[in-house]
Amino acid sequence: MKILYGVQGTGNGHITRARVMAKAFAKRQDVQVDYLFSGRAEGKYFDMQVFGDYQCRRGLTFVHRHGAIDRWHTLRSARPVELMRDIRQLDLSTYDLVLNDFEPISAWAARKQQRPCISISHQASFTHNVPKQGDSLADRLLMKYFAPADIHLGVHWYHFGHAIMPPFVEDEPGHSENGKDVLVYLPFEDLQDIAALLDPISEVNFICFHPDIENEYQQGHIHWRRPCKDAFHQVLQQAAGVIANGGFELSSECLKLGKKLLLKPLQGQFEQLSNVLTLEKLGLCQSMKVLDSEEVENWLEMAPAEPIGFPGDPQLLIDWLLNGNWQDTHGICRQLWQQVSFPEPLKRRLENLTPA
């Protein structure tokens, strides 16, 4: 089988999920996969070797300012003529399937060329009755039409009785232990705002990764680092906890490693607001609406989290893709959830959790 895998490149979470899939695909002799990324300037991608000779397009992205979605500049940055041209020019005639993670060019090209398209994304879970917060009519239309597909497989921390599968989170090398340093990843916040948040808490070392950092440096107890997959995961493995926005993939990694979470969702982004709502319902994170040093100090006093056993190898999902019985989404999801192990306190919460 030959597959085109379209990946939204705006955030690192989609790319993280695609890396797990790409490593698994590379082990197979019965499938060839090409990759297309959009939503980020080509020079801004990093650690992309696993994807081989991948393609890049401009696509659509979301502009953020001061920790919130800037809808006006998001609209101004759109290039609809270029987008339509890229959709029209993407030739899918040699592909048996388009696999899609919220990437609009490959999704719409598949629709126009009548090629089968399967969406495997966190966004697809929001087409079901799962906990949501802050979703407007515009958000619901965006989820429906941004990257349309024939088959939708959502990815979430629980299935809520729907065709939703667990996240695949790679097992970290070595043994994960909770140290004393705190990892900070707030890419949508301004550097000076992050510094103001952490500066009063001088008794804790904070290691901050941010896309605006070009050269690493130390500012007292705050260590500033540029994004790097290997360095990030090395720090994550030993961190006492993580302060982040409400992205899905990083939260999933923290849940698997048993890292306590303090989340500040990107305002105006209902997906992140909904993620934080779900994690709070499950007792798996603390949150703050604005950057607040007192909230950080209170969170630092909390006990460590218990790890969740999410699967690390998607070969079962790849088998399902290659078998071609794509209408049976509940069957594959049921098999994948059998691989998940929840701590006992969380099991009890899940029994009482109902969608909002």
Secondary structure as GFF3:
##gff-version 3
##sequence-region A 1 356
A	DSSP	beta_strand	2	8	.	.	.	ID=ss1
A	DSSP	alpha_helix	12	25	.	.	.	ID=ss2
A	DSSP	beta_strand	32	38	.	.	.	ID=ss3
A	DSSP	three_ten_helix	42	44	.	.	.	ID=ss4
A	DSSP	three_ten_helix	49	51	.	.	.	ID=ss5
A	DSSP	beta_strand	55	57	.	.	.	ID=ss6
A	DSSP	beta_strand	64	65	.	.	.	ID=ss7
A	DSSP	beta_strand	68	69	.	.	.	ID=ss8
A	DSSP	alpha_helix	71	77	.	.	.	ID=ss9
A	DSSP	alpha_helix	80	89	.	.	.	ID=ss10
A	DSSP	beta_strand	97	101	.	.	.	ID=ss11
A	DSSP	alpha_helix	104	113	.	.	.	ID=ss12
A	DSSP	beta_strand	117	121	.	.	.	ID=ss13
A	DSSP	alpha_helix	122	125	.	.	.	ID=ss14
A	DSSP	alpha_helix	137	145	.	.	.	ID=ss15
A	DSSP	beta_strand	151	155	.	.	.	ID=ss16
A	DSSP	beta_strand	164	165	.	.	.	ID=ss17
A	DSSP	beta_strand	182	185	.	.	.	ID=ss18
A	DSSP	alpha_helix	191	198	.	.	.	ID=ss19
A	DSSP	beta_strand	206	209	.	.	.	ID=ss20
A	DSSP	beta_strand	217	219	.	.	.	ID=ss21
A	DSSP	beta_strand	222	225	.	.	.	ID=ss22
A	DSSP	alpha_helix	229	238	.	.	.	ID=ss23
A	DSSP	beta_strand	241	244	.	.	.	ID=ss24
A	DSSP	alpha_helix	248	257	.	.	.	ID=ss25
A	DSSP	beta_strand	260	263	.	.	.	ID=ss26
A	DSSP	alpha_helix	270	281	.	.	.	ID=ss27
A	DSSP	beta_strand	286	287	.	.	.	ID=ss28
A	DSSP	alpha_helix	293	300	.	.	.	ID=ss29
A	DSSP	alpha_helix	315	323	.	.	.	ID=ss30
A	DSSP	alpha_helix	329	337	.	.	.	ID=ss31
A	DSSP	alpha_helix	344	352	.	.	.	ID=ss32
###
